[in-house]
Amino acid sequence: MKKVLALSLIIGFFVALALWGTSPCPAGAEGGKSVRDLGIIVVGTQKEDVPFLNQVLREDDIVFVYGPKRWLHRVRIRAKLAVSRQSIADLKDALAKLRGVPIAYVNYNPEQWKSSHTPCEELDHLVEAVQAVRRLADQRGAKLSFGTDYVLLEQYGKRIAPLVDFFGIQLQRFQREPREAFRRAAERLVAIVKRGNPKVPIAFQLSLAPPQFEERVIRGVRRRVVVRDEKGRKLLTPVRAEEVLERIEAIKDLADYIAFIYTEESRGELRRLLRMLRPAEG
């Protein structure tokens, strides 16, 4: 009997030794959230996208629509609706024309590029402009989301973060960087926002057709600038869904939502990507 007991103890010791340090989690699931745990935002949603999005998105996902689209009065959207514009005047106009449409988020997207529609007065007094949009959102019973280019984020992100319910960070500019550099850019921008509001939810914006960049010397300083065609339009290059998924994996622990912008040419890859992220729904 003692020999049997001793043998059992020895076997148990070696079994425990073999299992020591292993994880009960499946491969790839240990140590944090999955990309499938992240909320999804689809930016620039078109009417023809809605039937597909109603199949794959969850009720707490978000669709961003630019301006007061008439079809919003007739089409049911399963996810939460956000109306996005680049100026206070355009937001007021959109909200007035969408009276009766359930809007969950008012998104203010000021930008300082030549192609943007944000007045200089708003850019020069951006904190006050956000406070004005806050009042618009409150009047509508909606939450306020905010997103801007990285330059304005670096200047104002800390001060604006306490005023908003949701902060969007554009990462498509860094999307083609090596994984480590891409990750560092995300960490740096998140740190700015979190210094102003540690609890504000973060959405990273990625593109299914990110812009091309080249290095130029401007006023004696080497800078990365967007490549444009002869008409001033950005040169975009569609990427595969798998490439975007790899980028999401690199920053998933920093984000609450991932937002996607896309072109007509990249719509198919967007749908492939959404099926990867929402396999049960799709």
Buried (B, 14 or more C-beta within 10 A) or exposed (E): EEEEEEEEEEEEEEEEEEEEEEEEEEEEEEEEEEBEEBBBBBBBBBEEBBEBBBBBBBEEBBBBBBBBBEEBEEEEBBBBBBBBBBBBEBBBBBBEBBEEBEBBBBBBBBBBEEEBEBBEEBBEEBEEBBEBBBEBBEEBEBBBBBBBBBEBBEBBBBBBBEBBBBBBBBBBBBBBBEEEEBBEBBEEBBEBBBEBBEEBBBBBBBBBBBBEBEEEEEEEEEEEEBEEEEEEEBEBEBBEBEBBBEBBEEBBEBBBBBBBBBBEEBBEBBBBBBBBBBEEBB
